Amino acid sequence: MLLFLGGLPLSAQNLLPDGSFEKLLETSCQQPDKNFEQHQFWYALNASPDLFKNNCPIDETRSIFWDAALRSYHGNNFVGISSRWNSNATYVSEGIATSLNSTLEDGKTYFLEMAVRNRGGFQGLDETIARCALKPNQHLDIYLSKDSIFITNDFSFGTASINARLVAVLNSEVITSTLKGNWEVISTCFEAQAGEKYLAIVMPLGTFGDLPACAAQASSGVFRSFYYNLDDVQLTASPNRITRKVSFCENEVTTVNLLDLFGDETSLSDATFVWEDGEQQLSRTFEIAGTYAAQAILPCGIVPLEIELQPKFCESIFFAPTAFSPNGDGQNDSFQLQFPADIEIKDFNFSVFDRWGNKVFQSHDVAQSWNGTANKADLSTGIHAWQVSCRLVTLKGEIQILESGSVMLIR
């Protein structure tokens, strides 16, 4: 029996002042290409990035990519940025930038994560003109700078330059697809240089393919364009160490798999896991409690890993459901740990967390259950982490409990 005690998401500090684009100077409704000017911390680098508000009407006829039915990934607002080849051979890429909450440390690894929704592409020609098709090298670029970032355009040649250092290129399938999609979370990492204080997210500068001569036939003036929605941008510093506490039954052999133990960390999604002695076999068998070391090797650095194996009394004490559906049908409508009636429970502390490590529920009453809400609002389908600590008085004596797990909320 193996119990994972340290499985809560990392709650590292977000170095971006407002990654969900919620803090505005005013809340009046304008068209999305005007709303971005209202933001307190982010500023436009080029053209007119869009800022959408869930409660504001949209004139969909003004952009092929606007849709009044779309909603944010988190909070009330989200951003839209585009890149386009004009039929007169000029090129425009939008970008947004902000000043970070603190200056980045030289040589330290940082993780960037964001929700992206691909809104597809637009071809300003009759689709039957196959010879004029353009396959753009679609991607998003991440830049850092010590000073305020700006873009310099040369519209005569469709080129642009930026006064910042390119640190990452986002080109996963959700980015490169020419089809419309749903919100998906993507991530990357990079190593900082001393004094960097500004971050920018920019559409590719310059061309994204050779412009065919027949592009001039585009009646709309736009030969090729693509567009993304962005939300919930997170920038966090790499932890000095990620520790997982694992309890196992006394006098039993237990197997630890590094991918199972640390694979839930989004920042480590591209990592190669190795043990301290360089062994790359993910699983190892242990008989003795103690602290064991491993590493997560990333393209941008190494994150030390630590596994604390702790012996544990393994008699079944309580039951934790793995899923519940708060739909009001009277069956499995709430989530609650179930203890035997003849056990005395002391110092009960039960908490539930969302995927970002934010606490959405807490109770000190073992009889209280969670109904799948946070701040009186229903949460959507997803996996939530839980943790319980308490002291149990049994016939065999007092047992200290510190355990965690996950539960699927189903709507």
Summary of the structure (lengths in Angstrom):
residues: 411
radius of gyration: 25.4
end to end distance: 31.1
largest distance: 85.5
contacts: 1222
relative contact order: 0.16
helix: 7%
strand: 46%
